[in-house]
Amino acid sequence: MDHGAQQHQPHHHPMEQQQQSYHQQHPAMMRLYEVQKEVQSLGSAVCTFSGLQHDRDYKRIERELTRLLLEVDKVDTEGKPELQGARKRAAQEVEGLLRYLEENATHPSRIAIEDLSNEARQLVDDRVVAPQRSGGVAEINDELVEALQEIILRLTQVKTEGRVPLRKARYRALTRMCAVQDVVEGRTQQQTLSLPLSGETHEAVNLINQVMVKVSVARSQLVALLMGLSGRDSCAHLSRILTEMQVELDALDVSGDAAIRNYRKQVVEEINGLLKHLDLEGEGEDTRR
């Protein structure tokens, strides 16, 4: 054993140690430990919150932190420096979390992400949702794809400064817009097959065309859902409608004609693509809840 090392070890006076353990057992200290535990559990909520100041979760977290700050202030330190120091450190930690929460929710980059999300939402509302609401046809075309692409590009250029809440907000907005872009780009064109068609073939094409009209409506509804322009309950409803369309197409006898088989296959693939986005949207919603 190194005697030199032994000599340099600080000797705690028994009285000093007694005093330390006395402070640790002091009711004020015990109360600060309890508050500390609550602060820690709220800390993770603060660090992952990626919304804005008017969000319900923001208000809830802010309320809880303010309550803890008042709890810390109420602790009676009896004028003892050690207890006063502990109380001050606890208050500073809560204040730091309140500051971090506000900084992220009001950060210029967070506002920029929200503005771009609103711009995309407005674009989809004008071109897809509004026309269909008034009985017209949604304008899902290459122009819409390009306009979305341009917003996505600007979104990727928003600086997040390595802050987790900002990165999370940007990622969520990007995921939604890319999903919309994917749905819009994956649309099937209605096919015109070379005439003359036999009676049976004609009937099959007619039915596929009818399903195509329904797919087009469902596509617009999904785009509205992805951009937060329709109620959450429409998720299950849309899924049911699309599954019914699949059943309808599966029941179709197209054994005789390769061109029609291929046409049906394309429509089935698009329906599968729409269902995949619906599943992801449903999962994302459950996770957020």
Summary of the structure (lengths in Angstrom):
residues: 289
radius of gyration: 30.3
end to end distance: 58.6
largest distance: 105.7
contacts: 811
relative contact order: 0.08
helix: 77%
strand: 0%
